[in-house]
Amino acid sequence: MGKNKIQRQVTSLQKLRQMEDSLAKDRSLLRTLVDNLPNQIYVKDTRGRFVFTNPSCAKIMRAKDPEEMIGKTDFDYLQVERANRAYAEEQAVIRTGESLINREGTHHVPGTNRYFLITKVPWRDNKGNIIGIIGINHEITKIKQIEGELQNARFELENRVEQRTAELKKTNLELRNEIAERKMAQDKLLIYQEQLRSLASELSLSEERIRRQMATDVHDRIGQTLAISKIKLESLRESVSSQELAKSLKEISILISQTIESTRSLTFELSPPVLYELGFEAAVEWLVRHTKEQHGLAARFKDDGKYKPLDDNVRILLFQGVRELLVNVAKHSVAKKVTVSTRRVKNKIQVSVEDDGIGFNTSKVQLRGYTKSGFGLFNIRERLKHIGGCVDIDSKSGQGTRVTLSVPIDHQKNKPGRTKK
């Protein structure tokens, strides 16, 4: 009997070593992925001390390696003003539990500035308590450079138009010639503005594609690797005879489950998979439920059940618009109820967001100032205009607000500049 017991213990130890080797390989795979991503990835505790960083983060902070940063704070690497700002916004995430998504920030490098989209989400323990933050910085320096070049080009063109206008006052002959030239310049300006709208749309779609790719990578690579690790760990826990070892394995399994949940939450924050897997109506319905859970609004979704053909670009645009409007209702309208409706009216698809909040006088409020978040309903309107769509706002002080996004079904034929056959 003693020999059999020893044999079983030897077998259990062999299985444990095999499982440890497998976990080591999985950790190595995860570390390789994080270390080679161009994004700056970091984890901090509630006091702002680095718990984990990848090489990209260490490089931009000018640290020797990621290990050097462990236990240190932003105050060890950044100017006091910037470190204070980072600490304040991270404490807000820890205090409220609300994620910070895609805030634009800069990092000064001698001779230039680098621009980033900064995302920070709560890091929770197995009991749901917030024990720090997880951050990802995505560089958008090239996009900002393009935007700057476009803005400079636009200013240059507008200055040229103004100079031409002043010259028109010289003589009647010059006036007639300059009027013709001004008309040409105006036509070019309209074309240029349309090109700007098109480029703005492409930039936004590129951002969405990047976010979707990041979400896919997090889910497919990190999430699946963690799930497999958890399964193997559970199998190992069931096979060991040592209670102490089984308890330790269970604790590790709980930590992995927590990390899996964090990656799933991060995936939905970056780009909701339901938008691509189940379609626009299902995605809007999920967004309404998410708003209800997050902000406590009596939110509901209505759909007329009619077929609504939408390509990916328009689906993303409308989804972003609805998300923008729901955030605005939750933060600024003082509403108790909100209803999101999707319907097909002849050759148009309409999406309405209606609330019972304080409303406002639309004659005194410009669309540019209607929303407060980064994406902006103004940008939604410009992109809808690019494909022949529009935004309609119906609101009165004290009587709530209804905003309707409308897009033609055959939007390709309705783009400005296209001639109907």
N, C-alpha and C positions, 0 to 999 in steps of 0.2 A: 504493500500500500504506500509506503514511504517513497519507493522508487517512482510509482505512478504520479504521486503528487509533485515530486521534483520535475518529472518529465512535463507535466502540465504547466508548471511555472516557467520552465525553459521555453516551451511553445509560446506562452503568453508574452514572454520577454521578446522573443523573435518577432511576433506580430507587432508588438509595440515599437520595436526598432524600425520595422518596415513602414509602419504608419508615420513615425517621426521622419523617416526619409522622404515619404510622400508629401508630408506637410512642409518639409524644408524645400522641396522642389516647387510646391505651390507658392510658398512665400517668395522664393527666388523669382518665379515668373511674375508675381504681382509687383515685386520691387523693380524688376527689369522694365516692366511697363511704365510704372510711375517715374522711374529715373530717366526714361528716354522721351517722355512727353515734353513738348516745347513749352507747355503751360507751367506757370509757377504753382505748385501744390504744397500746402502747408496745413498743419494742425496746431492749434494753440489751446492752452488751458484757460480757466476763467480769469487768471491774472495776466493774461497776454503773453505767457512764456511759450516759446516754440517747443512742441512735443515731437513734431516730425516735419521735415522739409525734403523736397527733392533737389537734385543738382541744379535745375533751372532756377529755383528760388534762391539757392545759395549763391549762384553766379551773379544774379542781378543785385543781391545784397552785398556783393563783394566779400563773401565769406570764403574761407579756404575750402571747406566742404560742408555738407549738410550736418555732420556730427558737431561741428563747431557751434552751430546755431542752437543746439538743444539746450534748453534752460534759459536762453537769452530772450530779449524782447526787441521790439522795433526801435526802442530808444538806444539800443546798442549799435544800430546801423543807420537810422534815418535822422534827419533834422527834427528838432523838438516839435515844431509846429505840425509836421506831417505825421510824426509818431503819435502825437496827441489826438489827431483826427482819426487815425486808424484805431487807436485804443477806444475812443468814444463810440465809434460806430460798431465795433465788436462787442462792447459792453451793452449796447442797445439790442443787438441780436441775442445775446445771452439773457438779458433782462426780459425781453418781450417774446422770445422764441420765434420771431418773424425773420425770414431769410432776407438777405440783401442780394439782389440779383442785378448783375450787369451795370454797376455804377462805374462811370468813366473816371479814371484816375491817371496820374502821370508819375513817371519816375525819372528824375533828372540824371542824365549822364553827361559828363563834360562835353560841351559842344552842341548838345541837342536834348530834346525831351522824348521819352518813349511813353506811348499811351496804351492803356489797358482797360478791358472790361473786368471789373472786380466782382466776384461772387463769394458770399460768405453765408454759410448755413450753420444752424446749431448742431453741436456734437453732444449726443445723449448717451447716458449709461443704460444698462439693462433694465433699470426701473423707470426710464423716461426722463430722468433728471438731466438738465443741461450741464455738461462738465467742460465745455469749451466751444470752439468754433472750428469748422473745416473751410478752408479757402482755396479758390482756384482763380488765377489771373490769366486772362487771354489777351495777347498783344494785338492791338489794332492800329499800330503806328502808320502802316502803309495806307490804310483807309483814311485816317485823319489827314495824311499828306495829300491824298487825292481830293478830299473835301476842301482843303485849303487852296489847292491849285484851282479848283472849280470856282471857289469864291473870288479869288483874285482875278480870274478870267472874266467873271461876271462884272466885277467892279470896273475892270478895264473897259469892257464893252459899254457899260452905262456911261462912263466918263467920255468915251468917244462920241456917244449919241448926244450928250450935253454940249460938247464942243461944236458938233455939227449944227445943233439947234441955234447956238449963238451966232454962227456965221451966216445963218439964213437972213438975218436982219440987215445985211449990208446993202444989197441992191435987189431990184425986182427980178432981174435975170438970175442972179445968184439964188434968190429965194425959190424960184421955180426949180432950178437944178438941185438945190439942197433939199427941197420937199421930196423930190423923187428919191434922192439918196437916203433921206430919213425913212421913207416908206420901206426901202430895201432893208435898212438897218432894223426897223421894227419887225419886219418879216423874219429876219435872221434871229432877232431876239426871241420871237415866239418859238422858232425852231429850237433855239438854244435852251429855252425854258423847258420845252418838252423833252429835250435830251437830258436835262437835269432831273426831271421827274423820273424818266426811265432809268437813269443811273442810280437815283435814290432808291427806286424799287429794287434794282438788282443788288444794291448794297444791303438792303434789309433782308432780301431773300438769301443772300450769301451768309449773312449773320445767322439766319434761321437754319441754313444747311450745316453751318459749323456747329451750332448748338445741338442739332439733331445728331450729327456725327459723334459729338462728345457724349451725348446721352446714350447712343448706341454702344460706343466703346465702353462706357462705364457699366452698362447692363450686360453686354455680351462677354466682355473680357473679365472685368473685375467681379461683377455679380455672379457669373456662372462659376468662376474659379472658387469664389468663396462658398458657393452652394455645394460644390463638389467636395471641398475641404470639410464642410460641416457634416456631410453624409459620411465621409470616411472617418471623421472624428467620432461620430455617434456609434459607428460600427466598432471602432476600437474600444470605446467606453464600455460597450456591452460585453466585450470579450475579456476585459481585464478582471482580475480577482481582487486586486488591492482597492479597498474602499477609498483610501486617501488619493490614490491615482485617479480613480473614477471621478471623485469629486473635482479634482483639478481639471480633468478633461471636460467635465460638464461646464465649469466656469469658462473655459476657453470656447466651448461651443456656444454659450450664451453671448460672449463677446463677438463671435463671428456672426451670430444671428442679428445682433445689434448693427454691425457693420453692413450686413446685407440690406437691412431696413433703411439705413442711411443712404446707401447707394441707390436704392429704389426711389427714395424721396428726392435725391439729387437728380435722378433721371427725369422725374416728372417736373421738377422746377426748371430744368434746362429746356426740355421739349416733350410735351405729353405724347406718349406713343399712341394713345387712342385716336389722335387726329389722323394718323396715317394708317392705322390698323382697322378702324371701324367707320371712319368717315366724319364729315363735318357735323352733322346733327348729333351724333353720339358724343363727339368731342365737346360741343357746346353744352350738351346736357351734363357731361362730367364737370365742365367748368362751373356750371350753375350750382351743382352739388358741392363742389369744392368751396365756392364763395359762401354758400350757406353754412358749411361746417367751420370755415375760417373766421367769418365775420358775424355770424349769428343772425343774418338777414333771413326773412321769410322769402326765399328765392324759389322760383319755379320756372319750368321750361315748357314751351308750347310749340308744336310743329304741325303743319297742315297735312303732313303725310304725302305730299306730292314729290315727284322725282325732281331733284335739283342737281343738274350737271355742273360740276365745278372742277376746274383743273387745280393742280397742286398750288400754284402761285396765288390764285384767288381764294382758295380755301384757307391758306395760311394768313392772307391779308384780312379776311373777314374774322377769323379766329382771334387774331391780334387786336382787331377793333373791338370785339365783344369783351375780351379780357381787359382792355383799356377802360371801357365804359363801366364794367363791373367794379374795377378798382376805384374809379372816380365816385361811383354811387356809395361804396362802402366808406370812403374816407371823407367825402365832402357834402353829400346830399342830405344827411341826417334822415335817411329813409328807413322805414321798417319793412317795406315789401318791395320786391323788384321782380319783374317778369321779363324773360327773354323769349322772343317769338321768331320763328323762321317760317317763311312762306314763299310760295311762288305766285307772282301776279303777272299773268300773261307772259311776256318775254323777259321778265326781270325776277331776280331773287332778292328778297328783302329780309333783313335781320333787324329787329327792333329791341331796344332795351328801355323799359319803362319803369319808373320808380314813383313813390308817393312822397318824395322828399320836399325840401324847401323851395326848389325851383329857382328860376332867375329870369330877369328881363332880357330876352335874346337880342333886343335892339341895342343894348348897352354892353353886350359881351361879345368879343371877337372869338371865333373858333380857336384861334391860336392859344388863347388863355383858358379855354374851357377845361382842359385836363392838366394835371400836375405832374404826372409821371414821365419817364424818359422817352417812351415811344411817341406819344403825342397824337391826339385825334387830328390835329392839323396835318400831320404826315399821312394819316389814314385817308383824309379827304383828298390830298394831292395825289396819292397813289390810285384812289378810286377814280379820280378825274382822268388819270392817265389811260384808264381802260373804259371810259365812258360812264362811270358810276358817279354817285353823289352821296352826300351826308345831309340829312334833314333833321333839324332840331325844333321840337315843339315844347315850349316851356313857359310858365308864368310864375311869378313870385308867389310862393305858398301853395302852388297847385301841382307840384311834381314836374317831372321831365320825361319826354320820350324822344330818344335819338334813333333814327332809322338809317341803316347802311343799305344802299341799293346798288346792284351791279347787273348789267345786262347779261343774259345767258350767252349770247354770241359776242362776248366782249372783244374778241380780236377784231371784228368788223367795226366796232364802235370806238377804237382808239383815235384820238385826235390826229388829223392829218391823213386818215384813210378815206378814200372816196368809195361811195356805195355804187355797186354795179346795178 
